[in-house]
């Protein structure tokens, strides 16, 4: 029978080491173009999948925060006004803070759960649970 230390060494060899850098979670910047009076964001699905939230929720948040009419097509999000990318990136960062990043450990490993009609962010990394103040 192996000693405890030998079994522990075997276990450490099987564990996948994760790099612990502070900039692990960096969302892609919006990419798009202005066509006439419309602004078209072409990588909205990529951003939504990266933050693991439905693209519809992200689009609804952007519509409320930017106070513009939007059309969500299969590959793009069309704003019915001209916007610069910095303003859209700023609002996506606000979405991250409210709906994705843990309030305690600041990691993006969260899920949105509902208990008794109240939505919470539940952190899968540290176990913290914080209410979501903004409704979609």
C-alpha positions in Angstrom: 0.0 0.0 0.0 1.3 3.5 -0.9 2.1 6.1 1.7 0.0 9.2 2.0 2.7 11.4 0.5 3.1 9.1 -2.5 -0.7 9.2 -3.2 -0.7 12.9 -2.8 2.2 13.3 -5.3 0.2 11.1 -7.8 -2.9 13.3 -7.3 -0.9 16.5 -7.9 0.5 15.0 -11.1 -3.1 14.4 -12.4 -4.3 17.9 -11.6 -4.4 20.4 -14.4 -2.6 23.6 -13.5 -4.5 26.8 -14.3 -2.6 30.0 -14.9 -3.6 32.6 -12.3 -3.1 35.9 -14.0 -5.3 38.9 -13.2 -6.2 39.5 -16.8 -7.7 36.1 -17.4 -11.1 37.5 -18.2 -10.9 40.0 -21.0 -13.9 40.3 -23.2 -13.6 41.0 -26.9 -14.1 44.6 -27.9 -17.1 45.3 -30.2 -16.5 45.2 -33.9 -18.8 46.8 -36.2 -19.5 49.5 -38.8 -21.8 52.5 -39.4 -24.2 52.2 -42.3 -26.1 55.4 -42.8 -27.9 56.2 -39.5 -27.4 52.6 -38.2 -24.6 51.2 -36.1 -24.1 47.4 -36.7 -22.2 45.3 -34.1 -21.0 42.2 -35.9 -19.5 40.2 -33.0 -22.3 40.4 -30.5 -22.8 36.6 -30.5 -19.1 36.1 -29.8 -19.2 38.5 -26.8 -22.4 36.9 -25.4 -20.9 33.4 -25.7 -17.7 34.5 -24.0 -19.5 35.9 -21.0 -21.9 32.9 -21.0 -25.1 35.0 -21.0 -27.9 34.9 -23.6 -27.4 37.4 -26.4 -31.0 38.6 -25.9 -30.3 39.7 -22.3 -27.2 41.6 -23.4 -29.1 43.3 -26.3 -32.0 44.3 -24.0 -29.5 45.7 -21.4 -27.8 47.8 -24.2 -31.1 49.0 -25.5 -32.2 50.2 -22.1 -28.8 51.7 -21.1 -28.2 53.5 -24.5 -31.9 54.4 -24.9 -31.9 53.4 -28.6 -34.0 51.1 -30.7 -32.3 47.9 -31.7 -32.8 45.0 -34.0 -31.2 41.7 -33.1 -30.4 39.6 -36.2 -28.8 36.2 -36.3 -25.2 37.4 -36.5 -25.4 41.1 -35.5 -27.0 43.8 -33.4 -28.2 46.9 -35.2 -28.6 50.1 -33.3 -31.0 52.6 -35.0 -28.5 55.5 -34.4 -24.9 56.2 -34.8 -22.8 55.2 -31.8 -19.1 55.0 -31.2 -17.6 51.8 -30.0 -16.2 53.2 -26.8 -19.7 54.0 -25.5 -20.9 50.4 -26.3 -17.8 48.9 -24.7 -18.5 51.0 -21.6 -22.1 49.7 -21.4 -20.9 46.1 -21.9 -18.5 46.6 -19.0 -21.5 47.8 -16.9 -23.4 44.6 -17.9 -20.4 42.5 -16.8 -20.3 44.2 -13.4 -24.0 43.7 -12.8 -24.7 40.3 -14.3 -21.4 38.4 -14.7 -18.6 39.3 -12.3 -18.8 38.0 -8.7 -19.2 40.8 -6.1 -16.8 39.1 -3.7 -14.0 37.5 -5.7 -14.5 39.4 -9.0 -14.3 36.2 -11.0 -16.6 35.6 -14.0 -17.6 32.1 -13.0 -21.2 32.9 -12.1 -24.7 31.8 -12.9 -28.0 33.6 -12.6 -30.4 31.9 -10.4 -33.9 32.8 -9.2 -35.2 32.2 -5.7 -38.6 33.4 -4.6 -38.8 35.7 -7.6 -35.5 37.4 -6.8 -32.6 37.0 -9.2 -29.1 36.3 -7.8 -25.6 35.9 -9.1 -24.3 32.7 -7.7 -20.5 32.4 -7.9 -19.3 28.9 -8.8 -15.7 29.8 -7.7 -16.3 31.1 -4.1 -19.9 30.3 -3.5 -21.0 33.9 -2.9 -24.5 34.9 -3.8 -25.5 38.5 -4.5 -28.8 40.0 -5.7 -29.1 41.5 -9.1 -30.6 45.0 -8.8 -31.2 45.5 -12.5 -34.2 43.7 -14.1 -34.3 42.4 -17.7 
